[in-house]
Amino acid sequence: MNAESLYRFIFENVHDGVLLHDAKTLEVIDVNPRFCELYRVSREEILAFRPDSPGIVGPLSGLKRLTSSFEMAEEGRPQTFEWQVQGEDGSSLWVQINLRKESIDGRSCFLSVVRDISDRKRAERELKESEDRFRSALEGEIKKANEARRQSERLYRELVENANSIIMRRDPTGRISYFNEYAQKFFGFNAEEIIGRHVVGTIVPETDSAGQNLRGLIEAISNSPGKFATNENENTRKDGERVWISWTNKPIYNQDGVLREIVCVGNDATARKRLEERLRHAQKMEAVGTLAGGIAHDFNNILAVMIGNIELAADDASEETRHHLQQALNAGLRGRDTIRQILTFSRKGEQKVTVLHLIPLLKEMVRMLRASLVTTIELSLNARSDRDSIRADPTQIQQVIMNLCTNAKDAMPAGGLLEISLEERQLTALPDLGMKPGRYVALKVRDTGQGINETVKRRIFEPFFTTKEPGKGTGMGLALVYSIVRGLNGAVDVTSEPGKGSTFTIYLPSVQDRVSRRVPSSTAQLPLFRGCESILFVDDEENQVQTAKRTLQGLGYTVTALTNSTEALELFCRDPGGFDLVITDQVMPLMSGTTLAKHIHSVRPDMPIIVITGFSETVSLRTGHGHGIREFAMKPLVKRELAETIRRVLDQSHKPRSCEG
């Protein structure tokens, strides 16, 4: 729908009447159906209207009065006024008109928006009549009038006391003179505790800027007679819980026009504010994730060269030197694991999602954890339901559990209880966590450690945020937990108090699929695979090309290594049968790995191809298999992983070549 169509749709269907006059000629330019309905005249009659037309009677006669306000609107002052429209049949209609000057498509116009306020006027009239009757009764029968007043006050009190809103009265200085029953229950203060006290220091903390804003609001109300003032601020219950309240404030004046008090009506806005905060947090996490993904990709290239050269150097080194190189290699592998955590956080890592039973996985992890925990920490597993199926990447769930348990262990330096529990829950809704109703598997990790204060709790899921000493943590653990769980359409809930421990609850959608309850286990250490096939290796990084070439030659392969993907394709096309395998980087300047694979596949469909990538967000085996891509491998690869991948692809693609002789 274009802008003109949208304008016309709104113009034709808005509930208020809309009238456009030409600012120079005062001729009616346009009028919507609602205006015609309110004035009970046809569109043609209104369009034919001229302010100087003689003999105008009925509803249109009121339009002459409208033109008298154009002069003030011409000066740039919007006008709001009310009048009564008399119909030809004797009926009447009260309307409120908002008039302002606008420029529409370069044409100066007067825009009039007309709203039917007959019901309000009728109510005001009835109220006035009621007040007149009351005044008359007061003059004639004081006793009866007093009784009526007492009854009215009683009804008012019942209405206020039974309202499902906070209703409070305070004087101009901010001291509370009335607190209805709902307000007392909501904030936890009884009338004796709150009446006579200032709002700042009771429901608004002394240290909050909201207290200063509140004083400014009181001053604004004092200087704006007869107007409502609205505001939202963070308030505090008696127990210290923070809540957001949306307030509507009305000044009450005495007979001399002096501000006597302010009536405040408040409604709980906490759920909405938390949803807004979650949205801001999600946007920030997305931005940081994008940045982290780019940094991780660059570091992968650096680590690939470093790890490859360390392994090459270790092949010919003495025992003592090999020991030192192994320490360097271990550091590189830890760096690789950190980079993969960052990639998982930024959702650029490869995921193998499957239906997974959590109980067998938890039992296996508990056995592993017991071996690493000090004897002063008691570890327990409590699984209350056999409905433990979720859809997830097993490795990622292991990361979630390990990170939560590591944090729990670090929070109990003097020992304590680390409890892992699992149960299935039917949740109606958890709006604060952004979750839909449904069945969820609830995984809890609880410790009796130091606990987390509110300031830290608000930041624990931020990447690289840590309270640990330098060198003790990367700050990625909980950020990774948050990213993985949100990626699985789940949520993380945290409850903690300083000195009382912490509980992290992971909610993941439950599935009912019947699958094997095997726990993924680590691959057994295998002999280093070798071969004698011919490999074409392509990567735009010269250091990686040279390192990979030496590594592959050390495994017995004949290697042709190039840094230019276009030259690699030309070389392959000249001799398609000269190679048994192509290994290519994915991200290259002239041609991506998948594009190169597509061209090679068109020349020789049976050629197996391995694509190595720093992240695999945009590539997958499903899309790549049609181009001859047998596997995607994540950088940086150690020699054993590279050897196993090559041998597996070659053995699946054709009969292994004999390397004898």
KEMARTI-160351 format. One line per field, with one value per residue (C-alpha): x, y, z. Coordinates in steps of 0.001 Angstrom, whole numbers, plus 500000, padded with zeros to 6 digits. Layout:
<pts>
x: X;...
y: Y;...
z: Z;...
</pts>
This chain:
<pts>
x: 500000;501517;501376;498412;496389;497281;496281;492980;492229;492834;490974;487908;487799;488926;486296;486585;485243;487940;487480;490049;489733;491932;493794;493385;489880;488400;486778;486237;488827;487935;485707;485545;482384;482424;482101;479072;477579;478053;476552;473886;474621;475923;479487;478268;476543;479696;481981;479613;479746;481097;481484;479888;476929;473637;470725;472692;470675;470817;474092;476143;475486;477948;480732;480573;481613;484535;485943;486139;488870;491000;492630;494188;495186;496747;499102;500309;498253;496288;492726;490595;486985;483547;480154;476683;475465;471721;470100;467203;465041;465635;468274;471542;475088;478019;481401;484986;486993;490795;491884;495393;497124;499007;500810;499629;501495;502652;499124;498352;495259;493239;492722;489705;489263;485751;484937;481493;481433;477672;477928;480441;478355;475300;477184;478400;474891;473527;476285;475492;471802;472662;474790;471962;469495;471916;472446;468690;468203;470994;469237;465872;466781;470250;469853;468788;471607;474186;472934;473159;476702;477694;476240;478112;481353;480721;480208;483348;485369;484042;484936;488440;489108;487956;489709;492377;494699;497011;495201;497182;496757;499727;500220;502253;505432;505028;503772;501191;497751;495871;496885;494076;493856;495191;498219;498876;498794;500876;503668;503482;502965;499927;498219;499966;503380;502853;500438;502302;505562;507151;506919;510711;512176;509185;507978;510741;514334;516203;519187;517231;517086;513377;513038;514334;512085;509144;509806;509944;506640;504981;506242;504950;501500;501506;502219;499642;496177;493424;495704;496614;500254;501529;504832;506485;509103;510737;509323;510255;508075;508614;510554;512951;511579;511765;508573;507640;504448;502610;501086;498272;498308;495458;495802;493055;492617;490828;488233;490969;492629;495597;496900;495678;496725;497481;495493;497689;496361;498994;499094;501801;503963;506711;505996;506015;509212;510942;509914;511321;514546;514769;514372;517189;519344;518671;519598;522827;523683;523069;525402;528131;527643;528206;531397;532585;531960;534151;536956;536747;537037;540272;541728;540895;543193;545968;545503;545445;548948;550234;548878;549995;553565;553818;552835;555301;558086;557257;557772;561538;562133;563955;561992;562592;561699;558636;557484;557687;555958;553172;552585;552342;550005;547779;547552;546611;543912;542519;542433;540588;538020;537508;537049;534481;532637;532597;531347;528624;527671;527439;525501;528013;529158;528029;525204;524143;520625;518990;516417;518299;517482;518929;518961;521652;523702;523382;524413;527496;528410;527899;530434;532885;532246;532743;536286;537100;535366;537062;535800;534200;531615;528711;527258;523738;521463;517689;515729;511981;510677;511571;510146;513510;513582;514626;515907;519478;523110;524480;527831;526174;524060;527243;528761;525743;525882;529667;529699;526927;528588;532000;530528;528755;532015;533914;531185;531883;535614;534882;532653;528913;526155;525944;522567;521460;517752;515472;511702;509080;506703;503555;503906;501013;503310;506478;506306;509298;511401;509804;508436;505285;502915;503749;505647;509230;512073;513376;517068;518244;521782;521768;524668;524983;527795;528406;525377;525064;524043;521529;524155;526154;522998;521964;525241;526088;525002;527093;530050;533482;531929;533480;533960;536822;540468;542483;543381;540652;537921;537131;533715;532167;530660;527231;527057;527489;524799;522385;523124;522732;519495;517897;518920;516903;513801;514381;515057;517370;516030;518309;517454;520194;520957;524367;525322;522406;523632;522302;519880;520050;516968;517158;513798;513923;510921;510029;509592;508009;510163;511321;515053;517975;519252;522911;525190;527600;531066;534482;536140;538765;542375;543152;546452;547409;545930;548159;547851;549519;546758;547117;545478;544729;544773;543418;543510;544097;546361;549970;550983;548118;548901;552535;551690;548996;551241;554020;551513;549863;553204;554233;551181;552375;550154;551195;550122;549551;548866;547635;546525;544399;541043;540764;544212;543281;540184;542181;544789;542105;540355;543631;544026;540796;542102;545320;543798;542069;540790;540264;540533;539496;538941;535413;536087;538374;538412;538003;535799;534290;534958;531420;531550;534882;533383;530415;532707;534916;531840;530581;533900;534266;531136;532870;535596;535370;535774;536379;535576;537395;535726;536080;532308;529551;526503;525904;527049;525834;526244;522651;523351;526961;526553;525135;528444;530621;531295;531669;532449;532855;535703;536022;539264;541709;542270;545000;546917;544961;541585;542768;544196;541000;538767;540834;541024;537310;536330;538766;537762;534056;534586;536643;538748;541812;544966;547789;550807;553297;556347
y: 500000;503351;506516;507962;504757;504590;508233;507680;504537;506355;509460;507455;505212;507402;507730;511547;513910;515564;518723;520500;524185;526019;528615;531343;530852;529053;526641;523091;520822;517463;515922;512381;510265;510623;514412;514019;511539;513877;516888;514788;516372;514954;515261;517288;519848;520363;520610;523232;525280;528873;531003;533991;532027;533716;531958;529086;527375;524106;522266;524050;527398;526331;526165;529967;530069;527796;530338;532936;530856;530703;534048;532733;529464;531556;532970;529439;528937;525649;526125;523777;524670;523168;524061;522705;521762;522175;519827;520774;518231;519947;517498;518789;517500;518675;518513;519350;520862;520903;523395;523960;525193;522581;522374;519428;518739;522368;523721;525762;524343;524525;521069;520617;517401;517086;514702;513868;514803;514625;511852;513819;516971;515013;513614;517101;518447;515642;516242;519942;519201;516822;519491;522020;519634;518963;522685;523248;520415;521800;525141;523569;520483;520672;517428;515509;517031;516038;512470;512464;513804;511112;508461;509907;509888;506312;505259;507151;505407;502014;502762;503927;501162;498439;499796;497583;500568;502421;505556;507986;511574;513730;517356;519736;518884;515186;513909;511123;511824;508834;505343;503034;499361;498181;500471;499094;495506;496331;498205;496310;499403;499679;503041;503724;503184;505365;508217;511450;510274;511601;509562;509892;507561;505229;504142;506090;505532;508566;507885;507532;510268;509433;511296;514479;513924;513486;516835;518419;516781;518224;521674;521174;520235;523236;525531;523925;524475;522174;519809;516180;515177;511683;510035;506631;505901;503030;502562;500318;498020;497669;494425;496213;494845;497357;497961;500357;502417;504475;507459;509878;512933;515408;518634;519547;523216;524915;527668;530290;528498;527331;523808;521681;518163;515901;512747;510061;506946;504332;501081;498434;498757;496376;493604;496025;497735;494381;493371;496650;496009;492493;493938;496437;493667;491392;494177;494837;491137;490893;493813;492424;488990;490330;492069;488980;486767;488939;489046;485278;484646;486665;484911;481523;482285;483303;480187;477920;479060;478943;475458;474046;475303;474118;470605;470725;471871;469123;466405;467006;468363;466802;465408;468521;470887;468790;469212;473000;472918;470811;473539;476094;473785;473355;477137;477377;474732;476621;479686;477672;476564;480181;481268;478516;479738;483233;481839;479924;483085;485007;482049;481610;478194;474948;473254;469611;469796;466477;465074;464625;462971;465034;462493;460184;463232;464686;461401;461246;464853;464354;461508;463815;466702;464620;463876;467594;468928;469324;467042;469954;470386;467934;467224;465838;465056;465068;464117;464176;463254;460862;463374;464926;465201;468437;469436;470668;470198;467804;469589;472923;471516;470089;473576;475087;472602;472790;476597;476774;474141;475808;479110;477325;475659;478975;480574;478038;478295;477010;474191;473693;471993;471927;470533;469735;469015;468331;468357;468954;471885;473083;476859;479176;482106;483763;487225;488496;485812;486238;482662;481286;478893;475205;472254;472941;470952;472931;472334;473876;474373;475541;476357;477502;479917;483633;484748;487656;491231;493136;495268;492260;490262;492848;492303;488618;487681;490377;488958;489481;490656;488854;489417;486926;487864;488484;485177;483289;483606;484950;486411;484340;481504;482925;484926;481615;479981;482816;482687;478897;478784;481693;480053;476991;479134;478775;481158;481591;482654;483671;483955;484936;486926;487769;485113;482823;481132;481201;479197;479221;477706;476818;476415;474487;473409;469773;467290;463838;462031;458557;458410;456459;457488;457171;459902;461397;460246;461489;459899;457331;458220;456704;456270;459190;458537;458941;458621;459182;460851;464160;467155;470657;473080;476644;479480;483215;483356;482621;481487;479004;477663;476992;475463;473210;472130;471012;469265;467351;466421;465091;462819;461415;463359;465100;468708;471585;474727;478069;481384;482457;480712;481753;480322;477162;476691;477254;474712;472153;472648;471968;468596;467464;463930;465052;465439;463092;465748;469524;471387;475050;477904;479330;483070;484251;487578;486453;483402;481766;478136;477042;478900;477259;473880;474527;475195;472177;469975;471077;469966;466727;465693;462887;465117;465145;468585;469720;473323;474804;477783;480031;479903;478094;480296;480609;477162;473664;470118;470153;472982;472055;468355;469117;470810;467878;469178;466127;467894;471297;471604;474363;476315;475880;472129;470176;467660;464643;466210;467182;463707;461976;464253;463777;460021;459719;461739;459931;456465;457269;458754;456072;453006;453952;454238;451819;453718;450866;451353
z: 500000;498957;501047;499117;499547;503225;503719;501918;503951;507243;506048;505034;508138;511044;513782;513860;511220;509083;506987;504786;503766;501317;503421;500799;499388;502434;500001;501246;499615;501110;503756;505117;505571;509365;509085;506797;509241;512213;510414;508625;505267;502026;500834;497833;500078;502104;499072;497638;500843;500671;503808;502022;500660;501687;503330;504905;507629;509539;510353;507690;509339;512019;509443;509198;512841;512008;509552;512308;513968;510824;511619;514832;513131;510338;512959;513722;516876;516815;518067;520154;520902;521370;519940;519456;515977;515377;512861;510607;512423;515770;516999;518417;518562;520652;518931;519823;516970;516721;514043;512757;509636;507579;504251;502154;498911;498947;499404;502510;504201;507386;508906;511174;513195;514650;517519;518857;522566;523009;525597;527609;527410;528399;531372;532294;531993;534113;536637;536724;537125;539927;541596;541202;542769;545564;546132;546174;548619;550789;551043;551907;553879;555397;557294;554216;552199;554809;554703;550928;551172;553655;551380;548418;550394;551447;547829;546846;549538;548473;544874;545751;548254;545870;542790;541203;540913;543258;544477;546575;547723;548642;549535;547348;549288;548506;551863;551606;553058;551649;550478;549317;550227;546865;547242;550730;549463;546398;548206;551509;553705;555960;556463;559796;558203;555131;556001;556719;555171;551993;548795;548439;551021;551060;547621;545822;547058;548386;546132;542879;540283;540125;543414;541803;538788;541153;542811;539368;538476;541577;540616;537056;538360;540674;537739;535405;536929;535778;533856;534326;534482;533692;534427;534785;537381;539192;542671;545576;547626;551339;550787;548429;545155;542310;540301;537527;537935;535339;537164;536310;538568;539099;541138;543631;544577;547454;547049;546782;543888;545963;545311;548199;547178;544237;543525;541954;540219;539396;537446;537461;534319;535446;532923;529993;531143;531552;528051;526747;528660;527212;523731;524335;525795;522813;520392;522287;522363;518626;517936;520190;518649;515146;516271;518160;515137;512933;515501;516024;512285;512099;515145;513640;510725;513129;515274;512222;511212;514791;515588;512243;512600;516212;515109;512214;514532;517022;514378;514246;517761;520694;523618;525747;522905;522059;525661;525368;521988;523483;526084;523292;521352;524411;524739;521071;521507;524505;522306;519666;522240;523330;519709;519181;522257;520761;517447;519247;521124;517854;516340;513570;514699;513108;515024;514854;516260;517102;519504;522758;526102;528944;531787;530302;529344;532854;534482;532281;533061;536796;536669;534903;537292;540440;539358;539060;542197;545551;548292;550164;547369;547385;543931;543515;540561;540927;537792;538527;535085;532308;529826;529174;525372;523678;520255;520623;519713;522393;522441;523099;525945;527459;527211;528967;531846;532179;532239;534850;537036;536714;537887;540751;541800;541704;543863;546675;547507;551014;549778;549663;547677;543882;542855;539309;538858;535916;535535;532854;533317;531590;531489;530706;529957;531213;529634;531604;529914;526499;526419;524853;526668;526303;527769;528786;530281;533272;534029;537314;538559;542191;544484;548092;547330;547578;545567;543136;543892;541751;539999;538830;538040;535458;533558;533975;530440;528774;526814;528410;531701;534663;538380;538538;538894;535701;534101;535981;533361;529896;530724;527925;529982;530822;527587;525771;527946;527143;523410;523143;525137;523261;519997;521056;521766;525487;528360;531347;534744;537622;541300;543720;546839;548279;550796;549875;546720;543169;541044;537247;535579;531890;530119;526821;524705;525375;522517;522621;520050;520970;520454;521733;525149;524227;525487;522954;523878;522906;519884;520766;519976;516576;514732;512520;509068;506039;502276;498939;496922;495081;496803;495491;498468;498082;500650;500190;503293;502270;505764;505953;502477;503355;506741;505285;502411;504763;507047;504196;502665;506062;505907;502568;500170;496972;497406;494997;497053;495679;497182;494205;493721;490060;489268;491164;488997;485802;486942;487741;484394;482549;484290;486052;486517;488152;491607;494041;496459;496649;499971;499881;502294;502268;502608;499767;497896;494267;494659;497737;498540;497689;494358;493513;494452;492161;489170;489920;490280;486855;485325;487300;489263;491189;492646;496484;498075;501658;502592;505590;507234;510250;510669;508819;509166;505433;504290;505070;503815;502609;500169;499488;498741;495308;494441;495479;498997;501207;504496;506114;508625;511219;511587;513120;512592;514366;512306;513604;512799;509322;508659;509801;507731;504556;504940;505673;502596;500292;501501;501024;497569;495806;496333;498376;496286;497047;498318;498071;495928
</pts>
